[in-house]
């Protein structure tokens, strides 16, 4: 049985997708961005290793950024189009920000299956 702390370590250090009956987690990395004077946007279609019975709640967080240091850093990771089979994760920069590469971690939990809000896994 995995503890919540081991899932957090996995999110921070990067692990293969982790799956339980209640939650799944993984990591997404952007492609390298060749800047041509416009901001970069990367769209990723994430497919869950195991389809959820209900539409899950997704939590996503930036986990790594490679950016030009002499510009302001503007980057967001947006979750959209959530289904029982997956979701879309979009990295977006704007203005004069030059982001070359970004990573995000995500966790998807089926709230219908979570009876103890203190324990998301196990």
Biopython code that builds the backbone (N, CA, C, O; Angstrom):
import numpy as np
from Bio.PDB.StructureBuilder import StructureBuilder

atoms = [
    (1, "UNK", "N", (0.840, -1.168, 0.000)),
    (1, "UNK", "CA", (0.000, 0.000, 0.000)),
    (1, "UNK", "C", (0.895, 1.245, 0.000)),
    (1, "UNK", "O", (1.761, 1.398, 0.862)),
    (2, "UNK", "N", (0.676, 2.123, -0.972)),
    (2, "UNK", "CA", (1.473, 3.342, -1.080)),
    (2, "UNK", "C", (0.881, 4.418, -0.181)),
    (2, "UNK", "O", (-0.338, 4.534, -0.050)),
    (3, "UNK", "N", (1.752, 5.198, 0.432)),
    (3, "UNK", "CA", (1.287, 6.308, 1.256)),
    (3, "UNK", "C", (1.249, 7.566, 0.413)),
    (3, "UNK", "O", (1.860, 7.623, -0.654)),
    (4, "UNK", "N", (0.533, 8.578, 0.889)),
    (4, "UNK", "CA", (0.457, 9.853, 0.193)),
    (4, "UNK", "C", (1.838, 10.465, 0.063)),
    (4, "UNK", "O", (2.127, 11.112, -0.944)),
    (5, "UNK", "N", (2.705, 10.278, 1.061)),
    (5, "UNK", "CA", (4.057, 10.838, 0.985)),
    (5, "UNK", "C", (4.858, 10.198, -0.139)),
    (5, "UNK", "O", (5.650, 10.886, -0.784)),
    (6, "UNK", "N", (4.680, 8.909, -0.397)),
    (6, "UNK", "CA", (5.413, 8.278, -1.498)),
    (6, "UNK", "C", (4.916, 8.783, -2.843)),
    (6, "UNK", "O", (5.694, 8.864, -3.794)),
    (7, "UNK", "N", (3.648, 9.122, -2.941)),
    (7, "UNK", "CA", (3.123, 9.714, -4.172)),
    (7, "UNK", "C", (3.715, 11.100, -4.375)),
    (7, "UNK", "O", (4.080, 11.454, -5.496)),
    (8, "UNK", "N", (3.818, 11.885, -3.320)),
    (8, "UNK", "CA", (4.401, 13.223, -3.424)),
    (8, "UNK", "C", (5.857, 13.124, -3.854)),
    (8, "UNK", "O", (6.300, 13.902, -4.699)),
    (9, "UNK", "N", (6.611, 12.185, -3.291)),
    (9, "UNK", "CA", (8.003, 11.979, -3.709)),
    (9, "UNK", "C", (8.049, 11.614, -5.183)),
    (9, "UNK", "O", (8.907, 12.110, -5.914)),
    (10, "UNK", "N", (7.154, 10.767, -5.624)),
    (10, "UNK", "CA", (7.097, 10.372, -7.024)),
    (10, "UNK", "C", (6.815, 11.581, -7.908)),
    (10, "UNK", "O", (7.419, 11.721, -8.971)),
    (11, "UNK", "N", (5.917, 12.444, -7.487)),
    (11, "UNK", "CA", (5.623, 13.650, -8.259)),
    (11, "UNK", "C", (6.837, 14.553, -8.355)),
    (11, "UNK", "O", (7.118, 15.111, -9.416)),
    (12, "UNK", "N", (7.557, 14.700, -7.253)),
    (12, "UNK", "CA", (8.710, 15.598, -7.231)),
    (12, "UNK", "C", (9.892, 15.043, -8.017)),
    (12, "UNK", "O", (10.589, 15.799, -8.693)),
    (13, "UNK", "N", (10.125, 13.749, -7.940)),
    (13, "UNK", "CA", (11.297, 13.151, -8.573)),
    (13, "UNK", "C", (11.022, 12.616, -9.973)),
    (13, "UNK", "O", (11.954, 12.349, -10.732)),
    (14, "UNK", "N", (9.773, 12.463, -10.310)),
    (14, "UNK", "CA", (9.425, 11.948, -11.626)),
    (14, "UNK", "C", (9.378, 10.436, -11.637)),
    (14, "UNK", "O", (10.410, 9.782, -11.483)),
    (15, "UNK", "N", (8.218, 9.881, -11.815)),
    (15, "UNK", "CA", (8.037, 8.443, -11.850)),
    (15, "UNK", "C", (7.174, 8.090, -13.054)),
    (15, "UNK", "O", (6.538, 8.951, -13.661)),
    (16, "UNK", "N", (7.169, 6.817, -13.378)),
    (16, "UNK", "CA", (6.229, 6.335, -14.381)),
    (16, "UNK", "C", (4.827, 6.550, -13.821)),
    (16, "UNK", "O", (4.662, 6.667, -12.607)),
    (17, "UNK", "N", (3.816, 6.604, -14.682)),
    (17, "UNK", "CA", (2.460, 6.792, -14.158)),
    (17, "UNK", "C", (2.150, 5.802, -13.046)),
    (17, "UNK", "O", (2.431, 4.610, -13.169)),
    (18, "UNK", "N", (1.577, 6.297, -11.971)),
    (18, "UNK", "CA", (1.237, 5.498, -10.801)),
    (18, "UNK", "C", (-0.278, 5.354, -10.777)),
    (18, "UNK", "O", (-0.993, 6.331, -10.997)),
    (19, "UNK", "N", (-0.771, 4.170, -10.517)),
    (19, "UNK", "CA", (-2.194, 3.904, -10.619)),
    (19, "UNK", "C", (-2.701, 3.210, -9.360)),
    (19, "UNK", "O", (-2.080, 2.267, -8.871)),
    (20, "UNK", "N", (-3.827, 3.679, -8.840)),
    (20, "UNK", "CA", (-4.590, 2.965, -7.822)),
    (20, "UNK", "C", (-6.030, 2.956, -8.305)),
    (20, "UNK", "O", (-6.329, 3.504, -9.366)),
    (21, "UNK", "N", (-6.920, 2.347, -7.548)),
    (21, "UNK", "CA", (-8.328, 2.358, -7.913)),
    (21, "UNK", "C", (-8.911, 3.764, -7.808)),
    (21, "UNK", "O", (-9.929, 4.065, -8.430)),
    (22, "UNK", "N", (-8.270, 4.616, -7.026)),
    (22, "UNK", "CA", (-8.809, 5.946, -6.765)),
    (22, "UNK", "C", (-8.081, 7.055, -7.503)),
    (22, "UNK", "O", (-8.701, 8.032, -7.922)),
    (23, "UNK", "N", (-6.767, 6.913, -7.667)),
    (23, "UNK", "CA", (-5.955, 7.990, -8.236)),
    (23, "UNK", "C", (-4.924, 7.450, -9.223)),
    (23, "UNK", "O", (-4.485, 6.304, -9.134)),
    (24, "UNK", "N", (-4.557, 8.307, -10.157)),
    (24, "UNK", "CA", (-3.470, 8.028, -11.090)),
    (24, "UNK", "C", (-2.635, 9.294, -11.169)),
    (24, "UNK", "O", (-3.162, 10.396, -11.014)),
    (25, "UNK", "N", (-1.342, 9.148, -11.409)),
    (25, "UNK", "CA", (-0.507, 10.336, -11.547)),
    (25, "UNK", "C", (0.552, 10.113, -12.600)),
    (25, "UNK", "O", (0.877, 8.980, -12.954)),
    (26, "UNK", "N", (1.088, 11.222, -13.095)),
    (26, "UNK", "CA", (2.118, 11.136, -14.116)),
    (26, "UNK", "C", (2.791, 12.475, -14.323)),
    (26, "UNK", "O", (2.573, 13.426, -13.572)),
    (27, "UNK", "N", (3.610, 12.529, -15.353)),
    (27, "UNK", "CA", (4.378, 13.732, -15.653)),
    (27, "UNK", "C", (4.348, 13.968, -17.157)),
    (27, "UNK", "O", (4.362, 13.021, -17.944)),
    (28, "UNK", "N", (4.307, 15.235, -17.549)),
    (28, "UNK", "CA", (4.284, 15.630, -18.953)),
    (28, "UNK", "C", (5.425, 16.601, -19.184)),
    (28, "UNK", "O", (5.660, 17.495, -18.371)),
    (29, "UNK", "N", (6.138, 16.429, -20.296)),
    (29, "UNK", "CA", (7.212, 17.353, -20.667)),
    (29, "UNK", "C", (6.895, 17.952, -22.033)),
    (29, "UNK", "O", (6.385, 17.272, -22.923)),
    (30, "UNK", "N", (7.204, 19.224, -22.178)),
    (30, "UNK", "CA", (6.978, 19.896, -23.451)),
    (30, "UNK", "C", (8.081, 19.539, -24.431)),
    (30, "UNK", "O", (9.129, 19.020, -24.047)),
    (31, "UNK", "N", (7.833, 19.819, -25.684)),
    (31, "UNK", "CA", (8.880, 19.735, -26.696)),
    (31, "UNK", "C", (9.745, 20.988, -26.578)),
    (31, "UNK", "O", (9.359, 21.952, -25.916)),
    (32, "UNK", "N", (10.901, 20.975, -27.213)),
    (32, "UNK", "CA", (11.764, 22.152, -27.214)),
    (32, "UNK", "C", (11.123, 23.218, -28.091)),
    (32, "UNK", "O", (10.621, 22.908, -29.172)),
    (33, "UNK", "N", (11.132, 24.454, -27.649)),
    (33, "UNK", "CA", (10.510, 25.550, -28.380)),
    (33, "UNK", "C", (11.569, 26.371, -29.111)),
    (33, "UNK", "O", (12.490, 26.898, -28.487)),
    (34, "UNK", "N", (11.438, 26.479, -30.417)),
    (34, "UNK", "CA", (12.287, 27.368, -31.212)),
    (34, "UNK", "C", (11.565, 28.706, -31.309)),
    (34, "UNK", "O", (10.542, 28.810, -31.986)),
    (35, "UNK", "N", (12.081, 29.715, -30.648)),
    (35, "UNK", "CA", (11.399, 31.011, -30.614)),
    (35, "UNK", "C", (11.616, 31.767, -31.911)),
    (35, "UNK", "O", (12.744, 31.931, -32.374)),
    (36, "UNK", "N", (10.514, 32.223, -32.487)),
    (36, "UNK", "CA", (10.567, 33.032, -33.700)),
    (36, "UNK", "C", (9.882, 34.379, -33.483)),
    (36, "UNK", "O", (9.307, 34.950, -34.410)),
    (37, "UNK", "N", (9.949, 34.874, -32.263)),
    (37, "UNK", "CA", (9.322, 36.146, -31.936)),
    (37, "UNK", "C", (7.932, 36.036, -31.359)),
    (37, "UNK", "O", (7.340, 37.047, -30.983)),
    (38, "UNK", "N", (7.394, 34.829, -31.280)),
    (38, "UNK", "CA", (6.068, 34.637, -30.700)),
    (38, "UNK", "C", (6.167, 33.671, -29.524)),
    (38, "UNK", "O", (7.070, 32.836, -29.484)),
    (39, "UNK", "N", (5.250, 33.777, -28.569)),
    (39, "UNK", "CA", (5.250, 32.844, -27.434)),
    (39, "UNK", "C", (4.994, 31.408, -27.906)),
    (39, "UNK", "O", (4.451, 31.185, -28.988)),
    (40, "UNK", "N", (5.388, 30.462, -27.090)),
    (40, "UNK", "CA", (5.186, 29.046, -27.410)),
    (40, "UNK", "C", (4.003, 28.484, -26.636)),
    (40, "UNK", "O", (3.763, 28.845, -25.484)),
    (41, "UNK", "N", (3.281, 27.604, -27.287)),
    (41, "UNK", "CA", (2.207, 26.849, -26.658)),
    (41, "UNK", "C", (2.401, 25.383, -27.015)),
    (41, "UNK", "O", (2.646, 25.043, -28.172)),
    (42, "UNK", "N", (2.290, 24.517, -26.009)),
    (42, "UNK", "CA", (2.402, 23.082, -26.227)),
    (42, "UNK", "C", (1.120, 22.438, -25.725)),
    (42, "UNK", "O", (0.668, 22.731, -24.619)),
    (43, "UNK", "N", (0.540, 21.574, -26.523)),
    (43, "UNK", "CA", (-0.694, 20.887, -26.157)),
    (43, "UNK", "C", (-0.399, 19.390, -26.070)),
    (43, "UNK", "O", (0.142, 18.798, -27.005)),
    (44, "UNK", "N", (-0.761, 18.788, -24.941)),
    (44, "UNK", "CA", (-0.529, 17.356, -24.715)),
    (44, "UNK", "C", (-1.854, 16.667, -24.412)),
    (44, "UNK", "O", (-2.620, 17.117, -23.559)),
    (45, "UNK", "N", (-2.110, 15.588, -25.109)),
    (45, "UNK", "CA", (-3.268, 14.746, -24.818)),
    (45, "UNK", "C", (-2.790, 13.642, -23.878)),
    (45, "UNK", "O", (-2.026, 12.766, -24.283)),
    (46, "UNK", "N", (-3.234, 13.682, -22.642)),
    (46, "UNK", "CA", (-2.848, 12.687, -21.638)),
    (46, "UNK", "C", (-3.928, 11.604, -21.594)),
    (46, "UNK", "O", (-5.109, 11.903, -21.418)),
    (47, "UNK", "N", (-3.519, 10.360, -21.755)),
    (47, "UNK", "CA", (-4.436, 9.223, -21.656)),
    (47, "UNK", "C", (-4.131, 8.470, -20.367)),
    (47, "UNK", "O", (-2.977, 8.141, -20.093)),
    (48, "UNK", "N", (-5.162, 8.201, -19.580)),
    (48, "UNK", "CA", (-4.976, 7.468, -18.334)),
    (48, "UNK", "C", (-4.641, 6.006, -18.634)),
    (48, "UNK", "O", (-5.209, 5.422, -19.557)),
    (49, "UNK", "N", (-3.723, 5.406, -17.863)),
    (49, "UNK", "CA", (-3.430, 3.979, -18.049)),
    (49, "UNK", "C", (-4.670, 3.109, -17.848)),
    (49, "UNK", "O", (-4.847, 2.097, -18.526)),
    (50, "UNK", "N", (-5.525, 3.515, -16.909)),
    (50, "UNK", "CA", (-6.783, 2.807, -16.646)),
    (50, "UNK", "C", (-7.907, 3.836, -16.670)),
    (50, "UNK", "O", (-7.839, 4.856, -15.986)),
    (51, "UNK", "N", (-8.925, 3.567, -17.449)),
    (51, "UNK", "CA", (-10.069, 4.475, -17.560)),
    (51, "UNK", "C", (-10.793, 4.569, -16.210)),
    (51, "UNK", "O", (-10.996, 3.559, -15.537)),
    (52, "UNK", "N", (-11.178, 5.786, -15.824)),
    (52, "UNK", "CA", (-11.937, 6.002, -14.596)),
    (52, "UNK", "C", (-13.410, 5.658, -14.814)),
    (52, "UNK", "O", (-13.908, 5.724, -15.938)),
    (53, "UNK", "N", (-14.102, 5.291, -13.734)),
    (53, "UNK", "CA", (-15.539, 5.038, -13.798)),
    (53, "UNK", "C", (-16.326, 6.340, -13.884)),
    (53, "UNK", "O", (-17.410, 6.381, -14.466)),
    (54, "UNK", "N", (-15.775, 7.404, -13.302)),
    (54, "UNK", "CA", (-16.391, 8.722, -13.322)),
    (54, "UNK", "C", (-15.341, 9.719, -13.804)),
    (54, "UNK", "O", (-14.150, 9.407, -13.815)),
    (55, "UNK", "N", (-15.770, 10.902, -14.199)),
    (55, "UNK", "CA", (-14.815, 11.932, -14.612)),
    (55, "UNK", "C", (-14.018, 12.374, -13.390)),
    (55, "UNK", "O", (-14.604, 12.834, -12.410)),
    (56, "UNK", "N", (-12.686, 12.243, -13.427)),
    (56, "UNK", "CA", (-11.868, 12.570, -12.251)),
    (56, "UNK", "C", (-11.611, 14.065, -12.112)),
    (56, "UNK", "O", (-11.821, 14.846, -13.040)),
    (57, "UNK", "N", (-11.156, 14.429, -10.939)),
    (57, "UNK", "CA", (-10.651, 15.774, -10.686)),
    (57, "UNK", "C", (-9.151, 15.742, -10.940)),
    (57, "UNK", "O", (-8.463, 14.830, -10.483)),
    (58, "UNK", "N", (-8.639, 16.735, -11.669)),
    (58, "UNK", "CA", (-7.222, 16.783, -12.037)),
    (58, "UNK", "C", (-6.543, 17.922, -11.288)),
    (58, "UNK", "O", (-7.061, 19.037, -11.233)),
    (59, "UNK", "N", (-5.385, 17.632, -10.714)),
    (59, "UNK", "CA", (-4.518, 18.641, -10.115)),
    (59, "UNK", "C", (-3.220, 18.621, -10.911)),
    (59, "UNK", "O", (-2.611, 17.563, -11.068)),
    (60, "UNK", "N", (-2.786, 19.777, -11.415)),
    (60, "UNK", "CA", (-1.539, 19.852, -12.186)),
    (60, "UNK", "C", (-0.663, 20.952, -11.613)),
    (60, "UNK", "O", (-1.155, 21.965, -11.117)),
    (61, "UNK", "N", (0.649, 20.735, -11.691)),
    (61, "UNK", "CA", (1.604, 21.700, -11.150)),
    (61, "UNK", "C", (2.846, 21.730, -12.027)),
    (61, "UNK", "O", (3.300, 20.688, -12.500)),
    (62, "UNK", "N", (3.396, 22.914, -12.243)),
    (62, "UNK", "CA", (4.659, 23.021, -12.965)),
    (62, "UNK", "C", (5.751, 22.350, -12.145)),
    (62, "UNK", "O", (5.831, 22.552, -10.934)),
    (63, "UNK", "N", (6.587, 21.556, -12.795)),
    (63, "UNK", "CA", (7.631, 20.804, -12.092)),
    (63, "UNK", "C", (9.030, 21.171, -12.552)),
    (63, "UNK", "O", (10.004, 20.840, -11.877)),
    (64, "UNK", "N", (9.149, 21.841, -13.678)),
    (64, "UNK", "CA", (10.456, 22.234, -14.180)),
    (64, "UNK", "C", (10.313, 23.213, -15.327)),
    (64, "UNK", "O", (9.396, 23.097, -16.140)),
    (65, "UNK", "N", (11.214, 24.175, -15.393)),
    (65, "UNK", "CA", (11.169, 25.194, -16.440)),
    (65, "UNK", "C", (12.591, 25.511, -16.887)),
    (65, "UNK", "O", (13.476, 25.724, -16.058)),
    (66, "UNK", "N", (12.805, 25.541, -18.196)),
    (66, "UNK", "CA", (14.046, 26.032, -18.782)),
    (66, "UNK", "C", (13.668, 27.283, -19.563)),
    (66, "UNK", "O", (12.968, 27.207, -20.573)),
    (67, "UNK", "N", (14.133, 28.431, -19.091)),
    (67, "UNK", "CA", (13.728, 29.696, -19.699)),
    (67, "UNK", "C", (14.901, 30.657, -19.792)),
    (67, "UNK", "O", (15.890, 30.527, -19.070)),
    (68, "UNK", "N", (14.779, 31.600, -20.672)),
    (68, "UNK", "CA", (15.788, 32.641, -20.824)),
    (68, "UNK", "C", (15.796, 33.496, -19.564)),
    (68, "UNK", "O", (14.738, 33.910, -19.090)),
    (69, "UNK", "N", (16.974, 33.762, -19.021)),
    (69, "UNK", "CA", (17.066, 34.420, -17.708)),
    (69, "UNK", "C", (16.947, 35.938, -17.764)),
    (69, "UNK", "O", (16.734, 36.567, -16.727)),
    (70, "UNK", "N", (17.076, 36.538, -18.927)),
    (70, "UNK", "CA", (17.021, 38.001, -18.996)),
    (70, "UNK", "C", (15.629, 38.522, -19.361)),
    (70, "UNK", "O", (15.477, 39.688, -19.725)),
    (71, "UNK", "N", (14.624, 37.667, -19.266)),
    (71, "UNK", "CA", (13.239, 38.052, -19.557)),
    (71, "UNK", "C", (12.360, 37.680, -18.366)),
    (71, "UNK", "O", (12.720, 36.826, -17.557)),
    (72, "UNK", "N", (11.210, 38.330, -18.273)),
    (72, "UNK", "CA", (10.243, 37.940, -17.251)),
    (72, "UNK", "C", (9.726, 36.540, -17.569)),
    (72, "UNK", "O", (9.558, 36.172, -18.731)),
    (73, "UNK", "N", (9.479, 35.776, -16.519)),
    (73, "UNK", "CA", (8.992, 34.407, -16.683)),
    (73, "UNK", "C", (7.473, 34.397, -16.571)),
    (73, "UNK", "O", (6.912, 34.737, -15.529)),
    (74, "UNK", "N", (6.820, 34.003, -17.655)),
    (74, "UNK", "CA", (5.362, 33.904, -17.696)),
    (74, "UNK", "C", (5.021, 32.547, -18.310)),
    (74, "UNK", "O", (5.250, 32.319, -19.498)),
    (75, "UNK", "N", (4.481, 31.662, -17.504)),
    (75, "UNK", "CA", (4.144, 30.324, -17.993)),
    (75, "UNK", "C", (2.992, 29.779, -17.171)),
    (75, "UNK", "O", (2.958, 29.930, -15.950)),
    (76, "UNK", "N", (2.058, 29.150, -17.846)),
    (76, "UNK", "CA", (0.961, 28.498, -17.141)),
    (76, "UNK", "C", (0.745, 27.107, -17.717)),
    (76, "UNK", "O", (1.050, 26.836, -18.878)),
    (77, "UNK", "N", (0.213, 26.240, -16.877)),
    (77, "UNK", "CA", (-0.178, 24.895, -17.290)),
    (77, "UNK", "C", (-1.680, 24.795, -17.059)),
    (77, "UNK", "O", (-2.148, 24.906, -15.926)),
    (78, "UNK", "N", (-2.431, 24.585, -18.133)),
    (78, "UNK", "CA", (-3.887, 24.562, -18.057)),
    (78, "UNK", "C", (-4.426, 23.168, -18.346)),
    (78, "UNK", "O", (-3.998, 22.515, -19.298)),
    (79, "UNK", "N", (-5.361, 22.718, -17.526)),
    (79, "UNK", "CA", (-6.035, 21.440, -17.723)),
    (79, "UNK", "C", (-7.384, 21.722, -18.373)),
    (79, "UNK", "O", (-8.114, 22.616, -17.945)),
    (80, "UNK", "N", (-7.710, 20.950, -19.413)),
    (80, "UNK", "CA", (-9.007, 21.106, -20.073)),
    (80, "UNK", "C", (-9.454, 19.756, -20.637)),
    (80, "UNK", "O", (-8.702, 18.782, -20.625)),
    (81, "UNK", "N", (-10.671, 19.719, -21.122)),
    (81, "UNK", "CA", (-11.233, 18.537, -21.794)),
    (81, "UNK", "C", (-11.047, 17.257, -20.977)),
    (81, "UNK", "O", (-10.569, 16.246, -21.492)),
    (82, "UNK", "N", (-11.428, 17.310, -19.710)),
    (82, "UNK", "CA", (-11.278, 16.149, -18.822)),
    (82, "UNK", "C", (-12.394, 15.142, -19.108)),
    (82, "UNK", "O", (-13.574, 15.492, -19.119)),
    (83, "UNK", "N", (-12.001, 13.892, -19.338)),
    (83, "UNK", "CA", (-12.950, 12.796, -19.530)),
    (83, "UNK", "C", (-12.519, 11.630, -18.645)),
    (83, "UNK", "O", (-11.527, 11.723, -17.921)),
    (84, "UNK", "N", (-13.260, 10.549, -18.706)),
    (84, "UNK", "CA", (-12.896, 9.349, -17.958)),
    (84, "UNK", "C", (-11.644, 8.686, -18.531)),
    (84, "UNK", "O", (-11.001, 7.886, -17.852)),
    (85, "UNK", "N", (-11.294, 9.014, -19.775)),
    (85, "UNK", "CA", (-10.155, 8.381, -20.444)),
    (85, "UNK", "C", (-8.888, 9.227, -20.433)),
    (85, "UNK", "O", (-7.798, 8.697, -20.648)),
    (86, "UNK", "N", (-9.007, 10.540, -20.184)),
    (86, "UNK", "CA", (-7.825, 11.396, -20.211)),
    (86, "UNK", "C", (-8.180, 12.868, -20.134)),
    (86, "UNK", "O", (-9.303, 13.232, -19.784)),
    (87, "UNK", "N", (-7.214, 13.710, -20.465)),
    (87, "UNK", "CA", (-7.420, 15.154, -20.438)),
    (87, "UNK", "C", (-6.373, 15.828, -21.313)),
    (87, "UNK", "O", (-5.431, 15.188, -21.780)),
    (88, "UNK", "N", (-6.551, 17.122, -21.527)),
    (88, "UNK", "CA", (-5.589, 17.917, -22.283)),
    (88, "UNK", "C", (-4.840, 18.815, -21.319)),
    (88, "UNK", "O", (-5.451, 19.482, -20.483)),
    (89, "UNK", "N", (-3.512, 18.836, -21.433)),
    (89, "UNK", "CA", (-2.671, 19.737, -20.641)),
    (89, "UNK", "C", (-1.957, 20.661, -21.623)),
    (89, "UNK", "O", (-1.264, 20.201, -22.531)),
    (90, "UNK", "N", (-2.133, 21.971, -21.433)),
    (90, "UNK", "CA", (-1.538, 22.962, -22.324)),
    (90, "UNK", "C", (-0.583, 23.849, -21.547)),
    (90, "UNK", "O", (-0.957, 24.435, -20.531)),
    (91, "UNK", "N", (0.651, 23.947, -22.023)),
    (91, "UNK", "CA", (1.621, 24.913, -21.502)),
    (91, "UNK", "C", (1.509, 26.157, -22.375)),
    (91, "UNK", "O", (1.495, 26.050, -23.601)),
    (92, "UNK", "N", (1.428, 27.336, -21.759)),
    (92, "UNK", "CA", (1.346, 28.585, -22.522)),
    (92, "UNK", "C", (2.264, 29.623, -21.915)),
    (92, "UNK", "O", (2.297, 29.811, -20.699)),
    (93, "UNK", "N", (3.011, 30.297, -22.780)),
    (93, "UNK", "CA", (3.795, 31.463, -22.363)),
    (93, "UNK", "C", (3.237, 32.666, -23.111)),
    (93, "UNK", "O", (2.490, 32.509, -24.077)),
    (94, "UNK", "N", (3.595, 33.860, -22.669)),
    (94, "UNK", "CA", (3.093, 35.049, -23.350)),
    (94, "UNK", "C", (4.087, 36.194, -23.213)),
    (94, "UNK", "O", (5.080, 36.108, -22.489)),
    (95, "UNK", "N", (3.782, 37.266, -23.934)),
    (95, "UNK", "CA", (4.615, 38.472, -23.992)),
    (95, "UNK", "C", (6.015, 38.107, -24.488)),
    (95, "UNK", "O", (6.148, 37.348, -25.448)),
    (96, "UNK", "N", (7.061, 38.638, -23.846)),
    (96, "UNK", "CA", (8.426, 38.399, -24.333)),
    (96, "UNK", "C", (9.120, 37.230, -23.631)),
    (96, "UNK", "O", (10.333, 37.066, -23.754)),
    (97, "UNK", "N", (8.364, 36.428, -22.905)),
    (97, "UNK", "CA", (8.933, 35.267, -22.218)),
    (97, "UNK", "C", (9.479, 34.264, -23.230)),
    (97, "UNK", "O", (8.838, 33.975, -24.241)),
    (98, "UNK", "N", (10.652, 33.744, -22.953)),
    (98, "UNK", "CA", (11.247, 32.692, -23.780)),
    (98, "UNK", "C", (11.399, 31.442, -22.925)),
    (98, "UNK", "O", (12.379, 31.295, -22.195)),
    (99, "UNK", "N", (10.428, 30.549, -23.019)),
    (99, "UNK", "CA", (10.493, 29.255, -22.345)),
    (99, "UNK", "C", (10.929, 28.232, -23.383)),
    (99, "UNK", "O", (10.310, 28.106, -24.439)),
    (100, "UNK", "N", (11.995, 27.506, -23.078)),
    (100, "UNK", "CA", (12.505, 26.509, -24.009)),
    (100, "UNK", "C", (11.923, 25.124, -23.744)),
    (100, "UNK", "O", (11.734, 24.337, -24.671)),
    (101, "UNK", "N", (11.643, 24.833, -22.483)),
    (101, "UNK", "CA", (11.173, 23.505, -22.100)),
    (101, "UNK", "C", (10.448, 23.633, -20.762)),
    (101, "UNK", "O", (10.848, 24.429, -19.912)),
    (102, "UNK", "N", (9.393, 22.860, -20.574)),
    (102, "UNK", "CA", (8.656, 22.874, -19.307)),
    (102, "UNK", "C", (8.188, 21.457, -18.981)),
    (102, "UNK", "O", (7.999, 20.629, -19.871)),
    (103, "UNK", "N", (8.007, 21.200, -17.693)),
    (103, "UNK", "CA", (7.478, 19.921, -17.228)),
    (103, "UNK", "C", (6.374, 20.198, -16.217)),
    (103, "UNK", "O", (6.413, 21.188, -15.487)),
    (104, "UNK", "N", (5.393, 19.311, -16.189)),
    (104, "UNK", "CA", (4.323, 19.402, -15.201)),
    (104, "UNK", "C", (4.032, 18.007, -14.668)),
    (104, "UNK", "O", (4.151, 17.017, -15.389)),
    (105, "UNK", "N", (3.653, 17.940, -13.413)),
    (105, "UNK", "CA", (3.168, 16.696, -12.826)),
    (105, "UNK", "C", (1.666, 16.829, -12.654)),
    (105, "UNK", "O", (1.145, 17.933, -12.501)),
    (106, "UNK", "N", (0.981, 15.711, -12.680)),
    (106, "UNK", "CA", (-0.467, 15.731, -12.522)),
    (106, "UNK", "C", (-0.906, 14.543, -11.676)),
    (106, "UNK", "O", (-0.248, 13.505, -11.621)),
    (107, "UNK", "N", (-2.037, 14.739, -11.026)),
    (107, "UNK", "CA", (-2.686, 13.660, -10.292)),
    (107, "UNK", "C", (-4.175, 13.753, -10.597)),
    (107, "UNK", "O", (-4.766, 14.832, -10.549)),
    (108, "UNK", "N", (-4.765, 12.619, -10.909)),
    (108, "UNK", "CA", (-6.189, 12.534, -11.223)),
    (108, "UNK", "C", (-6.836, 11.613, -10.202)),
    (108, "UNK", "O", (-6.395, 10.479, -10.014)),
    (109, "UNK", "N", (-7.874, 12.095, -9.548)),
    (109, "UNK", "CA", (-8.558, 11.293, -8.525)),
    (109, "UNK", "C", (-10.046, 11.233, -8.813)),
    (109, "UNK", "O", (-10.672, 12.231, -9.168)),
    (110, "UNK", "N", (-10.592, 10.051, -8.655)),
    (110, "UNK", "CA", (-12.016, 9.812, -8.819)),
    (110, "UNK", "C", (-12.688, 10.065, -7.478)),
    (110, "UNK", "O", (-12.706, 9.194, -6.608)),
    (111, "UNK", "N", (-13.234, 11.253, -7.318)),
    (111, "UNK", "CA", (-13.821, 11.632, -6.024)),
    (111, "UNK", "C", (-15.000, 10.753, -5.638)),
    (111, "UNK", "O", (-15.313, 10.636, -4.453)),
    (112, "UNK", "N", (-15.660, 10.134, -6.608)),
    (112, "UNK", "CA", (-16.781, 9.248, -6.305)),
    (112, "UNK", "C", (-16.324, 8.025, -5.515)),
    (112, "UNK", "O", (-17.107, 7.429, -4.776)),
    (113, "UNK", "N", (-15.038, 7.650, -5.675)),
    (113, "UNK", "CA", (-14.519, 6.455, -5.012)),
    (113, "UNK", "C", (-13.783, 6.767, -3.722)),
    (113, "UNK", "O", (-13.401, 5.854, -2.990)),
    (114, "UNK", "N", (-13.581, 8.030, -3.437)),
    (114, "UNK", "CA", (-12.847, 8.404, -2.230)),
    (114, "UNK", "C", (-13.846, 8.608, -1.105)),
    (114, "UNK", "O", (-14.653, 9.537, -1.138)),
    (115, "UNK", "N", (-13.786, 7.737, -0.114)),
    (115, "UNK", "CA", (-14.700, 7.858, 1.013)),
    (115, "UNK", "C", (-14.036, 8.544, 2.190)),
    (115, "UNK", "O", (-14.704, 9.207, 2.983)),
    (116, "UNK", "N", (-12.729, 8.389, 2.309)),
    (116, "UNK", "CA", (-11.967, 9.014, 3.386)),
    (116, "UNK", "C", (-11.127, 10.120, 2.767)),
    (116, "UNK", "O", (-10.114, 9.834, 2.128)),
    (117, "UNK", "N", (-11.521, 11.374, 2.941)),
    (117, "UNK", "CA", (-10.830, 12.500, 2.318)),
    (117, "UNK", "C", (-9.391, 12.643, 2.805)),
    (117, "UNK", "O", (-8.599, 13.340, 2.171)),
    (118, "UNK", "N", (-9.037, 12.004, 3.909)),
    (118, "UNK", "CA", (-7.669, 12.062, 4.417)),
    (118, "UNK", "C", (-6.756, 11.094, 3.671)),
    (118, "UNK", "O", (-5.538, 11.273, 3.672)),
    (119, "UNK", "N", (-7.322, 10.080, 3.041)),
    (119, "UNK", "CA", (-6.514, 9.061, 2.378)),
    (119, "UNK", "C", (-6.957, 8.924, 0.931)),
    (119, "UNK", "O", (-8.012, 8.355, 0.651)),
    (120, "UNK", "N", (-6.146, 9.448, 0.004)),
    (120, "UNK", "CA", (-6.500, 9.401, -1.402)),
    (120, "UNK", "C", (-6.072, 8.114, -2.083)),
    (120, "UNK", "O", (-6.501, 7.838, -3.203)),
    (121, "UNK", "N", (-5.237, 7.322, -1.430)),
    (121, "UNK", "CA", (-4.748, 6.090, -2.050)),
    (121, "UNK", "C", (-4.926, 4.913, -1.112)),
    (121, "UNK", "O", (-5.233, 5.062, 0.071)),
    (122, "UNK", "N", (-4.720, 3.736, -1.686)),
    (122, "UNK", "CA", (-4.657, 2.553, -0.851)),
    (122, "UNK", "C", (-5.858, 1.797, -0.762)),
    (122, "UNK", "O", (-5.895, 0.777, -0.075)),
]
sb = StructureBuilder()
sb.init_structure("model")
sb.init_model(0)
sb.init_chain("A")
sb.init_seg("    ")
for serial, (resi, resn, name, xyz) in enumerate(atoms, 1):
    if name == "N":
        sb.init_residue(resn, " ", resi, " ")
    sb.init_atom(name, np.array(xyz, "f"), 0.0, 1.0, " ", f" {name:<3s}", serial, name[0])
structure = sb.get_structure()
